[in-house]
Amino acid sequence: MRKYETPMASTEQNGRNVIDQAKVRVLLLESIHPDAVARLEEDGFHVECAPTALDEAELIERLAGVHLLGIRSKSQVTSRVLDAADSLVGIGAFCIGTDQIDLPHASANGVAVFNAPFSNTRSVVELAIAEIIALTRRLTEKNTLMHSGVWDKSADGAHEIRGRRLGIVGYGNIGTQLSVLAENLGMSVSFYDTADKLALSNAHRCASLDELLESSDVVTLHVDGRPGNAGFFGAEQFAKMRPGALFLNLSRGIVVDHLALRDALKSGHLAGAAVDVFPSEPKGRGDEFVSELRGLPNVILTPHIGGSTEEAQSDIGGFVANKLAKFVTEGNTTLSVNLPGVALPESPGLHRIVHVHINTPGVLAQVNRIMAEHNVNVEAQMLSTRGEYGYLITDIAAGYSEDVLNQLRSMEQTVRLRVLN
């Protein structure tokens, strides 16, 4: 679907359309940190907040007239949502993952998507380390017994993590940092990744997932939620793990067969597990949580809180909100998940035109020919392409006509046109 857009939330000043930032509407869902609100309001945007995720119909209704959407992991931004959003230009995923957003469709509609690929890495890693120690020392079972009034002082089944081997599946930002911290605590580290990744410190790269499973005392998943990873880890993989091993999943709920995990735990093949993510999660706090893993004494269950620390949420709030604000006011797409990254410094007194287009030869020449035919001088310009799409920022001097914009909009390759100032 193609969209053509005149200046967003605009007013007339000296005969020109410019952004009226007080009319830019933002919808933030899932209790996004107040630092995000403060950053967006700093630029004069009108911000609405909701504490929970919305289903597809609710989201479509709430997005009428909204220019920027902020979500976390539970809101699903489908193609239907994107097509129904009459004013949407940017989406902020205030988390690491973006698989809850239809990225190809967002690109086709000229909607930029931003996330926080680094901000909560440390928080997730610290939770993983804490859970590895808790499970290795059998703290969950000891804690339950103590609350039941049973004093069970014993070293049976309790171990140090020093000298044990940690197997990391997925060696991205989280996996690599976990690798370094685990080694600092005396663990040996193996990892497996489908991409060619550089091993940090003394980490051992496994040639196959089977090699990692057969040699690790603890296996932890840090993979993304792409559809191809659904059901990635099931009965076959659990069977190949070492007897008495521990299993952690702090990545995505869909990648693990929880019935198979329950069987591996109840049979005693696995000594324990920690799970932070689930195939189906409640919308908000206080809602009922249903899982096959409830009630197992050697399992730590947490409500998708890997990145939920005050420090991480504050960093994420400021980081993603800043990217959204810069996109609206300056057109910059640095670190956009789906659109080419462009950052052109602003110059006073110039008008800025942003052109999202299908990446075909000759687009830049065509844009500049339109400018030249109308005696419009290009003062600064930057183009970047990524796959099917191109992103062009052009700064021009005052004195252009509406015909210039109309011709740019009517170009066959145009996906979206925005005039920023």
Beta strands, then each sheet from edge to edge (+ up, - down):
strand 1: 10-13
strand 2: 16-19
strand 3: 25-28
strand 4: 46-49
strand 5: 68-71
strand 6: 90-93
strand 7: 112-114
strand 8: 165-169
strand 9: 188-192
strand 10: 204-205
strand 11: 218-221
strand 12: 245-249
strand 13: 270-275
strand 14: 299-301
strand 15: 351-358
strand 16: 378-386
strand 17: 389-396
strand 18: 414-419
sheet 1: 1+ 2-
sheet 2: 4+ 3+ 5+ 6+ 7+
sheet 3: 10+ 9+ 8+ 11+ 12+ 13+ 14+
sheet 4: 16+ 17- 15+ 18-
end
